[in-house]
């Protein structure tokens, strides 16, 4: 009986070690990171300089090279710092396509629908990594504000058969954390 109890406790410890080893934080080598955001006040708008680092997973790269258009969404939220009231919210989208006949990548701005073609994917990311955006705000009262930003791979824009598997696969999780950038509007 004592042997069975020792064997059972040894198996439980071994199982716990295996499960805890699976929970270890690993460096993925892909994902989106917002490094810096600069905010300056324009006429009834905010001029936003965005610096980020974007890397696709192997599965996303394979999908892109097999004809799937990938959509990168940059979410912007302007909040009043005192009451945390949402003053303005907007999402900017960029579509990336691979053109196999010319072996080029096409980047399309979701707002202006302008597209540009690049010879390398890294050039596409360089164009998105350093963005200058304008967020229309209307007149803002004097006070403290914060701009929240996030960059993500929009799985809802994938073809329907890919959406459910992408929802459960870690290879499709590229989202950056929400970053908060405080600023002040004065007279």
MDTraj code that builds the backbone (N, CA, C; nanometers):
import mdtraj as md
import numpy as np

residues = "UNK UNK UNK UNK UNK UNK UNK UNK UNK UNK UNK UNK UNK UNK UNK UNK UNK UNK UNK UNK UNK UNK UNK UNK UNK UNK UNK UNK UNK UNK UNK UNK UNK UNK UNK UNK UNK UNK UNK UNK UNK UNK UNK UNK UNK UNK UNK UNK UNK UNK UNK UNK UNK UNK UNK UNK UNK UNK UNK UNK UNK UNK UNK UNK UNK UNK UNK UNK UNK UNK UNK UNK UNK UNK UNK UNK UNK UNK UNK UNK UNK UNK UNK UNK UNK UNK UNK UNK UNK UNK UNK UNK UNK UNK UNK UNK UNK UNK UNK UNK UNK UNK UNK UNK UNK UNK UNK UNK UNK UNK UNK UNK UNK UNK UNK UNK UNK UNK UNK UNK UNK UNK UNK UNK UNK UNK UNK UNK UNK UNK UNK UNK UNK UNK UNK UNK UNK UNK UNK UNK UNK UNK UNK UNK UNK UNK UNK UNK UNK UNK UNK UNK UNK UNK UNK UNK UNK UNK UNK UNK UNK UNK UNK UNK UNK UNK UNK UNK UNK UNK UNK UNK UNK UNK UNK UNK UNK UNK UNK UNK UNK UNK UNK UNK UNK UNK UNK".split()
xyz = np.array([
    [0.0822, -0.1181, 0.0000],
    [0.0000, 0.0000, 0.0000],
    [0.0872, 0.1253, 0.0000],
    [0.1956, 0.1171, 0.0788],
    [0.2854, 0.2317, 0.0879],
    [0.3507, 0.2568, -0.0475],
    [0.3834, 0.1525, -0.1233],
    [0.4428, 0.1661, -0.2553],
    [0.3480, 0.2384, -0.3509],
    [0.2191, 0.2051, -0.3472],
    [0.1183, 0.2685, -0.4338],
    [0.1044, 0.4169, -0.4004],
    [0.1095, 0.4515, -0.2723],
    [0.0976, 0.5913, -0.2323],
    [0.2188, 0.6713, -0.2815],
    [0.3396, 0.6124, -0.2689],
    [0.4599, 0.6805, -0.3174],
    [0.4573, 0.6957, -0.4698],
    [0.4113, 0.5924, -0.5379],
    [0.4023, 0.5961, -0.6832],
    [0.3022, 0.7026, -0.7276],
    [0.1890, 0.7112, -0.6590],
    [0.0870, 0.8104, -0.6909],
    [0.1390, 0.9522, -0.6672],
    [0.2060, 0.9745, -0.5536],
    [0.2581, 1.1089, -0.5253],
    [0.3691, 1.1457, -0.6243],
    [0.4510, 1.0484, -0.6658],
    [0.5557, 1.0750, -0.7638],
    [0.4938, 1.1137, -0.8979],
    [0.3885, 1.0457, -0.9376],
    [0.3203, 1.0781, -1.0638],
    [0.2556, 1.2161, -1.0578],
    [0.1972, 1.2504, -0.9438],
    [0.1360, 1.3829, -0.9292],
    [0.2401, 1.4937, -0.9379],
    [0.3547, 1.4717, -0.8749],
    [0.4627, 1.5712, -0.8812],
    [0.5136, 1.5840, -1.0240],
    [0.5309, 1.4723, -1.0929],
    [0.5773, 1.4739, -1.2309],
    [0.4766, 1.5471, -1.3209],
    [0.3486, 1.5217, -1.3020],
    [0.2441, 1.5889, -1.3779],
    [0.2450, 1.7395, -1.3515],
    [0.2627, 1.7788, -1.2259],
    [0.2682, 1.9211, -1.1911],
    [0.3880, 1.9889, -1.2563],
    [0.5026, 1.9229, -1.2585],
    [0.6224, 1.9789, -1.3220],
    [0.6000, 1.9961, -1.4718],
    [0.5389, 1.8998, -1.5358],
    [0.5115, 1.9080, -1.6791],
    [0.4147, 2.0230, -1.7081],
    [0.3094, 2.0338, -1.6290],
    [0.2115, 2.1410, -1.6499],
    [0.2715, 2.2783, -1.6256],
    [0.3527, 2.2918, -1.5221],
    [0.4154, 2.4203, -1.4935],
    [0.5185, 2.4575, -1.5988],
    [0.5856, 2.3588, -1.6550],
    [0.6823, 2.3872, -1.7617],
    [0.6109, 2.4413, -1.8846],
    [0.4896, 2.3966, -1.9099],
    [0.4105, 2.4472, -2.0216],
    [0.3633, 2.5894, -1.9996],
    [0.3567, 2.6360, -1.8756],
    [0.3125, 2.7712, -1.8447],
    [0.4264, 2.8719, -1.8505],
    [0.5463, 2.8261, -1.8747],
    [0.6620, 2.9147, -1.8772],
    [0.6476, 3.0166, -1.9901],
    [0.6803, 3.1422, -1.9612],
    [0.6718, 3.2501, -2.0594],
    [0.7819, 3.2320, -2.1629],
    [0.7448, 3.2283, -2.2897],
    [0.8420, 3.2093, -2.3950],
    [0.8455, 3.3318, -2.4849],
    [0.9610, 3.3591, -2.5409],
    [0.9723, 3.4649, -2.6387],
    [0.9240, 3.4089, -2.7716],
    [0.8248, 3.4745, -2.8291],
    [0.7606, 3.4199, -2.9474],
    [0.8348, 3.4522, -3.0766],
    [0.8979, 3.5679, -3.0851],
    [0.9640, 3.6057, -3.2085],
    [0.8711, 3.6743, -3.3068],
    [0.7448, 3.6915, -3.2705],
    [0.6500, 3.7632, -3.3551],
    [0.5541, 3.8412, -3.2658],
    [0.4851, 3.9335, -3.3259],
    [0.3885, 4.0147, -3.2534],
    [0.4094, 4.1618, -3.2835],
    [0.3232, 4.2446, -3.2276],
    [0.3270, 4.3884, -3.2504],
    [0.3570, 4.4594, -3.1191],
    [0.4471, 4.5572, -3.1242],
    [0.4852, 4.6347, -3.0061],
    [0.4833, 4.7819, -3.0433],
    [0.4166, 4.8635, -2.9618],
    [0.4205, 5.0082, -2.9798],
    [0.5349, 5.0604, -2.8944],
    [0.6320, 5.1235, -2.9597],
    [0.7503, 5.1714, -2.8890],
    [0.7344, 5.3144, -2.8398],
    [0.6746, 5.3989, -2.9211],
    [0.6666, 5.5399, -2.8855],
    [0.5501, 5.6057, -2.9583],
    [0.4838, 5.6975, -2.8887],
    [0.3777, 5.7776, -2.9482],
    [0.4027, 5.9224, -2.9094],
    [0.4022, 6.0103, -3.0085],
    [0.4128, 6.1535, -2.9796],
    [0.2810, 6.2192, -3.0208],
    [0.2323, 6.3085, -2.9360],
    [0.1038, 6.3733, -2.9585],
    [0.1254, 6.5239, -2.9580],
    [0.0778, 6.5906, -3.0618],
    [0.0793, 6.7370, -3.0644],
    [-0.0571, 6.7856, -3.1121],
    [-0.0950, 6.8994, -3.0616],
    [-0.2268, 6.9549, -3.0898],
    [-0.2237, 7.0317, -3.2208],
    [-0.3142, 6.9999, -3.3132],
    [-0.3340, 7.0750, -3.4364],
    [-0.4666, 7.1493, -3.4266],
    [-0.5109, 7.2084, -3.5362],
    [-0.6394, 7.2767, -3.5355],
    [-0.7513, 7.1731, -3.5334],
    [-0.8194, 7.1612, -3.4225],
    [-0.9294, 7.0673, -3.3995],
    [-0.8911, 6.9232, -3.4366],
    [-0.7666, 6.8906, -3.4106],
    [-0.7197, 6.7547, -3.4364],
    [-0.5946, 6.7280, -3.3537],
    [-0.5561, 6.6011, -3.3501],
    [-0.4298, 6.5619, -3.2877],
    [-0.3397, 6.5072, -3.3963],
    [-0.2152, 6.5525, -3.3967],
    [-0.1146, 6.4970, -3.4850],
    [-0.0379, 6.3923, -3.4052],
    [-0.0421, 6.2697, -3.4522],
    [0.0123, 6.1566, -3.3769],
    [0.1270, 6.0945, -3.4554],
    [0.2418, 6.0857, -3.3915],
    [0.3558, 6.0142, -3.4469],
    [0.3649, 5.8797, -3.3776],
    [0.3618, 5.7727, -3.4531],
    [0.3565, 5.6378, -3.3969],
    [0.4794, 5.5596, -3.4415],
    [0.5545, 5.5050, -3.3473],
    [0.6703, 5.4205, -3.3761],
    [0.6425, 5.2828, -3.3167],
    [0.6516, 5.1821, -3.4004],
    [0.6181, 5.0471, -3.3549],
    [0.7096, 4.9445, -3.4190],
    [0.6967, 4.8218, -3.3730],
    [0.7773, 4.7110, -3.4222],
    [0.6811, 4.5970, -3.4547],
    [0.6748, 4.5569, -3.5820],
    [0.5779, 4.4563, -3.6270],
    [0.6502, 4.3348, -3.6844],
    [0.6114, 4.2153, -3.6385],
    [0.6666, 4.0897, -3.6903],
    [0.5527, 3.9884, -3.6991],
    [0.5406, 3.9222, -3.8137],
    [0.4369, 3.8208, -3.8332],
    [0.4865, 3.6827, -3.7909],
    [0.3922, 3.6001, -3.7464],
    [0.4233, 3.4606, -3.7134],
    [0.4419, 3.3819, -3.8428],
    [0.4941, 3.2624, -3.8301],
    [0.5151, 3.1762, -3.9463],
    [0.3818, 3.1421, -4.0130],
    [0.2792, 3.1160, -3.9337],
    [0.1489, 3.0798, -3.9888],
    [0.0870, 3.1977, -4.0643],
    [0.1008, 3.3186, -4.0120],
    [0.0485, 3.4369, -4.0800],
    [0.1256, 3.4624, -4.2097],
    [0.2573, 3.4400, -4.2081],
    [0.3381, 3.4562, -4.3295],
    [0.2950, 3.3568, -4.4375],
    [0.2713, 3.2322, -4.3966],
    [0.2274, 3.1303, -4.4929],
    [0.0921, 3.1671, -4.5519],
    [0.0002, 3.2147, -4.4695],
    [-0.1315, 3.2557, -4.5186],
    [-0.1177, 3.3706, -4.6186],
    [-0.0323, 3.4677, -4.5866],
    [-0.0092, 3.5813, -4.6756],
    [0.0440, 3.5340, -4.8110],
    [0.1403, 3.4426, -4.8088],
    [0.1995, 3.3930, -4.9337],
    [0.1057, 3.2997, -5.0106],
    [-0.0010, 3.2540, -4.9462],
    [-0.1007, 3.1712, -5.0149],
    [-0.2238, 3.2518, -5.0547],
    [-0.2115, 3.3840, -5.0584],
    [-0.3188, 3.4675, -5.1124],
    [-0.4143, 3.5291, -5.0127],
    [-0.3893, 3.5143, -4.8831],
    [-0.4779, 3.5718, -4.7817],
    [-0.4329, 3.7155, -4.7537],
    [-0.5269, 3.8085, -4.7628],
    [-0.4981, 3.9475, -4.7297],
    [-0.5015, 3.9629, -4.5781],
    [-0.3971, 4.0227, -4.5214],
    [-0.3902, 4.0464, -4.3773],
    [-0.4221, 4.1926, -4.3497],
    [-0.5015, 4.2168, -4.2469],
    [-0.5409, 4.3520, -4.2097],
    [-0.4811, 4.3860, -4.0741],
    [-0.4031, 4.4941, -4.0720],
    [-0.3472, 4.5451, -3.9471],
    [-0.4300, 4.6653, -3.9069],
    [-0.4802, 4.6627, -3.7850],
    [-0.5664, 4.7696, -3.7345],
    [-0.4940, 4.8442, -3.6227],
    [-0.4958, 4.9762, -3.6320],
    [-0.4399, 5.0608, -3.5270],
    [-0.5566, 5.1312, -3.4605],
    [-0.5822, 5.0967, -3.3343],
    [-0.6941, 5.1531, -3.2594],
    [-0.6461, 5.2737, -3.1805],
    [-0.7194, 5.3832, -3.1895],
    [-0.6880, 5.5068, -3.1190],
    [-0.8081, 5.5477, -3.0349],
    [-0.7845, 5.5792, -2.9091],
    [-0.8904, 5.6271, -2.8200],
    [-0.8409, 5.7509, -2.7472],
    [-0.9182, 5.8571, -2.7529],
    [-0.8873, 5.9799, -2.6805],
    [-0.9819, 5.9874, -2.5615],
    [-0.9248, 5.9977, -2.4412],
    [-1.0048, 6.0027, -2.3189],
    [-0.9707, 6.1267, -2.2375],
    [-1.0731, 6.1796, -2.1712],
    [-1.0529, 6.2869, -2.0745],
    [-0.9935, 6.2226, -1.9506],
    [-0.8813, 6.2743, -1.9043],
    [-0.8086, 6.2119, -1.7936],
    [-0.8824, 6.2234, -1.6603],
    [-0.9636, 6.3281, -1.6445],
    [-1.0336, 6.3469, -1.5170],
    [-1.1509, 6.2507, -1.5009],
    [-1.2358, 6.2413, -1.6023],
    [-1.3560, 6.1582, -1.5907],
    [-1.3460, 6.0277, -1.6694],
    [-1.2362, 6.0095, -1.7436],
    [-1.2138, 5.8926, -1.8289],
    [-1.3229, 5.8782, -1.9351],
    [-1.3860, 5.9906, -1.9714],
    [-1.4876, 5.9920, -2.0753],
    [-1.4204, 5.9739, -2.2109],
    [-1.4758, 5.8871, -2.2926],
    [-1.4228, 5.8640, -2.4261],
    [-1.4642, 5.9808, -2.5151],
    [-1.3652, 6.0608, -2.5581],
    [-1.3933, 6.1780, -2.6409],
    [-1.3943, 6.1426, -2.7890],
    [-1.3102, 6.0478, -2.8299],
    [-1.3011, 6.0111, -2.9713],
    [-1.2398, 5.8726, -2.9809],
    [-1.2903, 5.7931, -3.0732],
    [-1.2375, 5.6596, -3.0960],
    [-1.2321, 5.6358, -3.2463],
    [-1.1216, 5.5802, -3.2913],
    [-1.1062, 5.5562, -3.4345],
    [-1.0118, 5.4391, -3.4568],
    [-1.0337, 5.3665, -3.5656],
    [-0.9445, 5.2571, -3.6045],
    [-0.8952, 5.2829, -3.7457],
    [-0.7645, 5.2726, -3.7642],
    [-0.7048, 5.2850, -3.8979],
    [-0.6633, 5.1461, -3.9411],
    [-0.6973, 5.1126, -4.0639],
    [-0.6668, 4.9788, -4.1135],
    [-0.5719, 4.9851, -4.2327],
    [-0.4839, 4.8862, -4.2369],
    [-0.3897, 4.8707, -4.3471],
    [-0.3969, 4.7258, -4.3938],
    [-0.4176, 4.7065, -4.5223],
    [-0.4262, 4.5721, -4.5798],
    [-0.2950, 4.5382, -4.6493],
    [-0.2472, 4.4167, -4.6246],
    [-0.1243, 4.3681, -4.6873],
    [-0.1595, 4.2471, -4.7731],
    [-0.1192, 4.2520, -4.8998],
    [-0.1402, 4.1414, -4.9932],
    [-0.0081, 4.1041, -5.0566],
    [0.0056, 3.9763, -5.0856],
    [0.1213, 3.9307, -5.1613],
    [0.0767, 3.9086, -5.3048],
    [0.1546, 3.9613, -5.4002],
    [0.1249, 3.9470, -5.5422],
    [0.2246, 3.8469, -5.6005],
    [0.1839, 3.7197, -5.6161],
    [0.2805, 3.6147, -5.6524],
    [0.3413, 3.6298, -5.7918],
    [0.2678, 3.6842, -5.8886],
    [0.3239, 3.6953, -6.0234],
    [0.4402, 3.7936, -6.0285],
    [0.4311, 3.9011, -5.9544],
    [0.5400, 4.0000, -5.9530],
    [0.6319, 3.9835, -5.8325],
    [0.5957, 3.8913, -5.7417],
    [0.6708, 3.8673, -5.6178],
    [0.6897, 3.9972, -5.5392],
    [0.5803, 4.0703, -5.5248],
    [0.5797, 4.1977, -5.4534],
    [0.4698, 4.1957, -5.3478],
    [0.4783, 4.2920, -5.2568],
    [0.3785, 4.3085, -5.1504],
    [0.3070, 4.4407, -5.1712],
    [0.1761, 4.4393, -5.1543],
    [0.0957, 4.5593, -5.1724],
    [0.0384, 4.6026, -5.0380],
    [0.0567, 4.7297, -5.0053],
    [0.0043, 4.7880, -4.8823],
    [-0.1033, 4.8889, -4.9215],
    [-0.2243, 4.8694, -4.8688],
    [-0.3355, 4.9589, -4.8981],
    [-0.3817, 5.0239, -4.7697],
    [-0.3920, 5.1567, -4.7730],
    [-0.4442, 5.2340, -4.6603],
    [-0.5961, 5.2234, -4.6642],
    [-0.6564, 5.1823, -4.5535],
    [-0.8007, 5.1637, -4.5482],
    [-0.8807, 5.2916, -4.5575],
    [-0.8207, 5.4063, -4.5264],
    [-0.8927, 5.5336, -4.5302],
    [-0.8910, 5.5918, -4.6706],
    [-0.7737, 5.6088, -4.7262],
    [-0.7604, 5.6731, -4.8565],
    [-0.7701, 5.5743, -4.9727],
    [-0.7631, 5.4462, -4.9447],
    [-0.7633, 5.3389, -5.0452],
    [-0.6439, 5.3486, -5.1404],
    [-0.5431, 5.4277, -5.1041],
    [-0.4213, 5.4332, -5.1842],
    [-0.3384, 5.3095, -5.1555],
    [-0.2761, 5.2563, -5.2593],
    [-0.1921, 5.1390, -5.2387],
    [-0.0525, 5.1661, -5.2928],
    [0.0416, 5.1004, -5.2289],
    [0.1813, 5.1096, -5.2674],
    [0.2369, 4.9690, -5.2736],
    [0.3300, 4.9472, -5.3648],
    [0.3882, 4.8151, -5.3834],
    [0.5340, 4.8174, -5.3382],
    [0.5737, 4.7098, -5.2691],
    [0.7083, 4.6981, -5.2141],
    [0.7677, 4.5644, -5.2564],
    [0.8995, 4.5608, -5.2697],
    [0.9666, 4.4378, -5.3110],
    [0.9875, 4.3403, -5.1954],
    [0.9891, 4.3907, -5.0726],
    [1.0127, 4.3064, -4.9557],
    [0.9078, 4.3365, -4.8492],
    [0.8762, 4.2357, -4.7699],
    [0.7803, 4.2535, -4.6611],
    [0.8352, 4.3475, -4.5549],
    [0.9640, 4.3447, -4.5333],
    [1.0229, 4.4344, -4.4339],
    [1.0037, 4.5804, -4.4724],
    [0.9962, 4.6099, -4.6037],
    [0.9706, 4.7468, -4.6486],
    [0.8258, 4.7872, -4.6194],
    [0.7349, 4.6917, -4.6289],
    [0.5956, 4.7177, -4.5927],
    [0.5874, 4.7535, -4.4445],
    [0.6546, 4.6747, -4.3617],
    [0.6524, 4.7013, -4.2176],
    [0.7228, 4.8320, -4.1831],
    [0.8265, 4.8666, -4.2573],
    [0.8945, 4.9942, -4.2334],
    [0.7987, 5.1102, -4.2613],
    [0.7121, 5.0950, -4.3617],
    [0.6146, 5.2000, -4.3930],
    [0.5097, 5.2127, -4.2828],
    [0.4746, 5.1012, -4.2184],
    [0.3744, 5.1043, -4.1106],
    [0.4397, 5.1335, -3.9759],
    [0.5653, 5.0939, -3.9576],
    [0.6341, 5.1116, -3.8290],
    [0.6399, 5.2580, -3.7868],
    [0.6631, 5.3480, -3.8793],
    [0.6704, 5.4897, -3.8472],
    [0.5582, 5.5644, -3.9159],
    [0.4477, 5.5820, -3.8476],
    [0.3310, 5.6487, -3.9065],
    [0.3094, 5.7854, -3.8462],
    [0.2592, 5.8748, -3.9278],
    [0.2118, 6.0041, -3.8802],
    [0.0633, 6.0105, -3.9139],
    [-0.0189, 6.0089, -3.8104],
    [-0.1640, 6.0072, -3.8269],
    [-0.2248, 6.1363, -3.7748],
    [-0.3437, 6.1650, -3.8237],
    [-0.4171, 6.2795, -3.7717],
    [-0.5526, 6.2298, -3.7234],
    [-0.5855, 6.2629, -3.5990],
    [-0.7116, 6.2225, -3.5380],
    [-0.7984, 6.3464, -3.5201],
    [-0.9061, 6.3609, -3.5984],
    [-0.9942, 6.4774, -3.5811],
    [-1.0644, 6.4718, -3.4456],
    [-1.0611, 6.5823, -3.3723],
    [-1.1184, 6.5845, -3.2374],
    [-1.2258, 6.6907, -3.2201],
    [-1.2279, 6.7913, -3.3071],
    [-1.3134, 6.9069, -3.2825],
    [-1.2493, 6.9885, -3.1716],
    [-1.3183, 7.0899, -3.1235],
    [-1.2600, 7.1710, -3.0150],
    [-1.2540, 7.0906, -2.8846],
    [-1.1367, 7.0902, -2.8220],
    [-1.1186, 7.0205, -2.6946],
    [-1.1092, 7.1226, -2.5825],
    [-1.1865, 7.1049, -2.4749],
    [-1.1733, 7.1948, -2.3604],
    [-1.0363, 7.1787, -2.2934],
    [-0.9943, 7.2816, -2.2243],
    [-0.8675, 7.2777, -2.1519],
    [-0.8726, 7.1652, -2.0486],
    [-0.7633, 7.0913, -2.0371],
    [-0.7578, 6.9840, -1.9383],
    [-0.6549, 6.8791, -1.9728],
    [-0.6540, 6.7755, -1.8935],
    [-0.5621, 6.6630, -1.9134],
    [-0.6333, 6.5540, -1.9920],
    [-0.5611, 6.4962, -2.0856],
    [-0.6159, 6.3906, -2.1698],
    [-0.5145, 6.2772, -2.1787],
    [-0.5622, 6.1646, -2.2282],
    [-0.4721, 6.0542, -2.2579],
    [-0.5138, 5.9912, -2.3893],
    [-0.4135, 5.9546, -2.4669],
    [-0.4354, 5.8847, -2.5918],
    [-0.3964, 5.7394, -2.5700],
    [-0.4915, 5.6495, -2.5932],
    [-0.4639, 5.5061, -2.5820],
    [-0.4491, 5.4510, -2.7228],
    [-0.3473, 5.3686, -2.7431],
    [-0.3223, 5.3106, -2.8745],
    [-0.2977, 5.1604, -2.8629],
    [-0.3335, 5.0918, -2.9700],
    [-0.3109, 4.9474, -2.9778],
    [-0.2991, 4.9096, -3.1253],
    [-0.2100, 4.8184, -3.1578],
    [-0.1965, 4.7660, -3.2931],
    [-0.2284, 4.6171, -3.2881],
    [-0.3092, 4.5721, -3.3847],
    [-0.3492, 4.4313, -3.3819],
    [-0.3690, 4.3775, -3.5223],
    [-0.3589, 4.2475, -3.5343],
    [-0.3921, 4.1780, -3.6573],
    [-0.5413, 4.1463, -3.6486],
    [-0.6183, 4.1980, -3.7414],
    [-0.7643, 4.1863, -3.7349],
    [-0.8094, 4.0517, -3.7916],
    [-0.8336, 3.9559, -3.7025],
    [-0.8754, 3.8219, -3.7452],
    [-1.0145, 3.8217, -3.8077],
    [-1.0966, 3.9219, -3.7759],
    [-1.2326, 3.9270, -3.8324],
    [-1.2304, 3.9573, -3.9823],
    [-1.1187, 4.0032, -4.0343],
    [-1.1066, 4.0332, -4.1770],
    [-1.0489, 3.9151, -4.2556],
    [-1.0158, 3.8072, -4.1872],
    [-0.9680, 3.6868, -4.2551],
    [-1.0842, 3.6198, -4.3263],
    [-1.0578, 3.5347, -4.4260],
    [-1.1664, 3.4588, -4.4886],
    [-1.2402, 3.3755, -4.3831],
    [-1.3695, 3.3593, -4.4009],
    [-1.4547, 3.2930, -4.3016],
    [-1.4013, 3.1573, -4.2541],
    [-1.3522, 3.0686, -4.3420],
    [-1.3030, 2.9389, -4.2931],
    [-1.1803, 2.9495, -4.2015],
    [-1.1093, 3.0620, -4.2060],
    [-0.9885, 3.0774, -4.1249],
    [-1.0151, 3.1465, -3.9912],
    [-1.1302, 3.2111, -3.9761],
    [-1.1546, 3.2918, -3.8568],
    [-1.1596, 3.2100, -3.7286],
    [-1.2309, 3.0993, -3.7283],
    [-1.2416, 3.0177, -3.6064],
    [-1.1073, 2.9550, -3.5669],
    [-1.0339, 2.8923, -3.6596],
    [-0.9015, 2.8404, -3.6202],
    [-0.8071, 2.9513, -3.5732],
    [-0.8137, 3.0687, -3.6348],
    [-0.7264, 3.1796, -3.5943],
    [-0.7605, 3.2280, -3.4540],
    [-0.8860, 3.2154, -3.4163],
    [-0.9298, 3.2578, -3.2836],
    [-0.8636, 3.1739, -3.1742],
    [-0.8368, 3.0471, -3.2023],
    [-0.7831, 2.9566, -3.1014],
    [-0.6332, 2.9284, -3.1154],
    [-0.5717, 2.9764, -3.2221],
    [-0.4291, 2.9490, -3.2440],
    [-0.3439, 3.0635, -3.1912],
    [-0.2397, 3.0291, -3.1161],
    [-0.1491, 3.1321, -3.0645],
    [-0.0680, 3.1955, -3.1771],
    [-0.0562, 3.1290, -3.2911],
    [0.0171, 3.1830, -3.4055],
    [-0.0516, 3.3053, -3.4667],
    [-0.1763, 3.3319, -3.4297],
    [-0.2494, 3.4468, -3.4831],
    [-0.2619, 3.5589, -3.3804],
    [-0.2007, 3.5442, -3.2656],
    [-0.2074, 3.6493, -3.1626],
    [-0.0877, 3.7429, -3.1777],
    [-0.1121, 3.8566, -3.2386],
    [-0.0080, 3.9546, -3.2651],
    [-0.0314, 4.0849, -3.1896],
    [-0.1439, 4.0985, -3.1234],
    [-0.1867, 4.2257, -3.0659],
    [-0.0852, 4.2835, -2.9682],
    [-0.0664, 4.4145, -2.9803],
    [0.0160, 4.4841, -2.8818],
    [-0.0703, 4.5104, -2.7587],
    [-0.0066, 4.5455, -2.6513],
    [-0.0795, 4.5893, -2.5321],
    [-0.1339, 4.7293, -2.5594],
    [-0.2389, 4.7684, -2.4869],
    [-0.2836, 4.9072, -2.4932],
    [-0.1745, 4.9926, -2.4302],
    [-0.1362, 5.0979, -2.4963],
    [-0.0394, 5.1906, -2.4378],
    [-0.1091, 5.3244, -2.4152],
    [-0.0730, 5.3910, -2.3070],
    [-0.1382, 5.5155, -2.2672],
    [-0.0355, 5.6280, -2.2735],
    [-0.0725, 5.7373, -2.3415],
    [0.0164, 5.8509, -2.3611],
    [-0.0559, 5.9771, -2.3158],
    [-0.0234, 6.0278, -2.1953],
    [-0.0920, 6.1471, -2.1431],
    [-0.0403, 6.2759, -2.2093],
    [-0.1295, 6.3725, -2.2227],
    [-0.0914, 6.5045, -2.2708],
    [-0.1908, 6.6066, -2.2152],
    [-0.1572, 6.7335, -2.2309],
    [-0.2383, 6.8407, -2.1716],
    [-0.2781, 6.9406, -2.2793],
    [-0.4049, 6.9836, -2.2744],
    [-0.4526, 7.0914, -2.3612],
    [-0.4638, 7.2158, -2.2755],
    [-0.3872, 7.3181, -2.3112],
    [-0.3929, 7.4433, -2.2353],
    [-0.4432, 7.5549, -2.3271],
    [-0.4669, 7.6700, -2.2661],
    [-0.5229, 7.7828, -2.3398],
    [-0.4363, 7.8274, -2.4523],
])
top = md.Topology()
chain = top.add_chain()
for i, resn in enumerate(residues, 1):
    res = top.add_residue(resn, chain, resSeq=i)
    for name in ("N", "CA", "C"):
        top.add_atom(name, md.element.get_by_symbol(name[0]), res)
traj = md.Trajectory(xyz[None], top)
